[in-house]
Amino acid sequence: MSESPHLSHFDPSGQASMVDVSSKQATKRIATASAFVELSAAVLAALPANPKGNPLEVARFAGIQAAKRTADLIPMCHPLALTHVDVEAEIMDDGVRITSTVATTGPTGVEMEALTAAAVAALTVYDMTKALDKAIVIRSIQLEAKSGGKSGDYLRT
């Protein structure tokens, strides 16, 4: 008989707790996440002339920094020694697509780090362009793929 799924961050009494990963095997783990910043044509056209600097480059740096600080932001996340963080910002017809990829070799995955990187990079694009338009929308912050660990691989279809 298989065990039914359960939320891992709760102890038997229902209290929130950090998962003990000390007995888990260290494996290479990679996660990719994305976010989309919906921008008007006027804001997209103004991106190269932003007085605060290149919004997409600042967003990349913010995403990288955020991935490294995830355990400071999300209470039950483990501090991880990240081996790689990459954040890309691609201009599309209706906005900017953010993609982050995070890697480590350790006992727990990097999905939260990849999601945090994508979210903070998207927020940074908003911050860098909000003077031009208050109707900017950040949407679809989501895990795209993960590999490594006991739960196996995942690929959004």
C-alpha positions in Angstrom: 0.0 0.0 0.0 1.5 3.4 -1.0 1.5 6.3 1.3 -0.9 9.2 0.4 0.7 12.5 -0.5 1.2 14.9 2.4 2.7 18.3 3.0 6.3 17.9 4.0 6.7 21.0 6.1 4.4 20.0 9.0 5.2 17.7 11.9 2.8 15.1 13.2 1.0 17.6 15.4 0.4 20.0 12.5 3.1 22.5 13.4 5.2 24.0 10.6 8.7 22.6 10.6 11.8 22.6 8.4 12.3 19.2 6.8 15.3 17.2 8.1 17.4 16.5 5.0 20.5 15.2 6.8 19.9 11.6 5.8 19.2 12.4 2.1 21.9 11.7 -0.5 23.6 14.7 -2.1 22.8 14.7 -5.8 23.1 17.2 -8.6 19.9 19.2 -8.7 18.8 21.7 -11.3 15.6 23.7 -11.6 14.3 26.2 -14.1 11.5 28.7 -13.5 10.0 31.5 -15.5 7.9 34.7 -15.0 6.3 37.1 -17.5 6.1 40.9 -17.2 3.4 42.2 -19.4 4.4 45.7 -20.7 2.8 48.1 -23.1 4.3 48.9 -26.4 5.3 52.3 -25.1 7.2 50.8 -22.2 8.9 48.3 -24.4 10.0 51.0 -26.8 11.4 53.0 -23.8 13.5 50.2 -22.3 16.8 51.2 -24.1 16.5 54.8 -22.8 15.7 54.0 -19.2 17.4 56.7 -16.9 17.9 54.1 -14.2 20.0 51.9 -16.4 19.3 48.8 -18.5 16.2 47.3 -16.7 16.9 43.8 -18.1 20.5 43.7 -16.9 19.5 45.1 -13.5 16.8 42.4 -13.3 19.3 39.7 -14.2 21.5 40.7 -11.3 18.6 41.0 -8.9 17.4 37.5 -9.8 20.9 36.0 -9.2 21.1 37.8 -5.9 17.6 36.7 -4.9 18.4 33.0 -5.7 21.3 33.2 -3.2 19.0 34.8 -0.5 16.0 32.4 -0.8 16.5 30.9 2.6 16.4 34.4 4.1 13.0 35.0 2.5 11.1 31.7 2.6 11.1 30.4 6.2 11.3 26.7 5.7 13.9 26.7 2.9 17.3 25.4 3.6 20.4 27.6 2.9 22.0 26.0 -0.1 25.5 26.2 -1.6 24.4 27.1 -5.1 26.8 26.0 -7.9 25.2 28.0 -10.7 22.5 30.7 -11.2 21.6 32.0 -14.6 18.8 34.5 -15.2 17.8 35.6 -18.7 15.4 38.4 -19.7 14.0 38.2 -23.2 11.9 41.0 -24.8 8.8 39.6 -26.4 6.0 41.4 -28.4 3.9 42.0 -25.2 6.5 42.1 -22.5 9.6 40.5 -21.0 10.0 36.7 -20.3 12.3 35.9 -17.4 13.9 32.5 -17.2 16.1 31.4 -14.3 18.1 28.2 -13.9 19.7 27.3 -10.6 21.9 24.3 -9.7 23.5 22.7 -6.7 24.8 19.4 -5.5 23.1 18.7 -2.2 20.4 16.9 -0.3 17.5 19.1 -1.4 16.2 20.7 -4.6 16.5 24.3 -5.9 13.0 24.9 -7.2 12.4 27.6 -4.6 15.6 29.3 -5.6 14.7 29.3 -9.3 11.2 30.6 -8.6 12.5 33.3 -6.3 15.0 34.4 -8.9 12.3 34.6 -11.6 9.9 36.5 -9.3 12.5 39.0 -8.1 13.8 39.6 -11.6 10.2 40.3 -12.7 9.6 42.7 -9.8 12.8 44.5 -10.8 11.6 45.0 -14.3 8.4 46.5 -12.8 10.4 48.7 -10.5 12.6 49.9 -13.3 9.7 50.8 -15.6 6.8 51.7 -13.2 7.3 55.5 -13.8 6.1 54.9 -17.4 3.0 52.7 -16.6 1.3 51.6 -13.4 -0.7 48.9 -15.3 2.2 46.5 -15.6 1.3 42.9 -14.8 3.5 40.2 -13.6 2.1 36.8 -14.4 2.8 33.1 -14.7 5.6 32.6 -12.1 6.1 28.9 -12.5 8.4 26.0 -12.3 9.4 24.9 -15.8 11.6 21.9 -15.1 13.6 20.2 -12.3 16.0 17.3 -12.2 17.6 15.3 -9.4 16.5 14.0 -6.1 14.1 11.4 -4.9 11.0 12.8 -6.6 12.7 12.6 -10.0 12.5 14.8 -13.0 9.7 17.2 -13.9 9.1 19.0 -17.2 6.1 21.4 -17.7 4.2 20.4 -20.8 
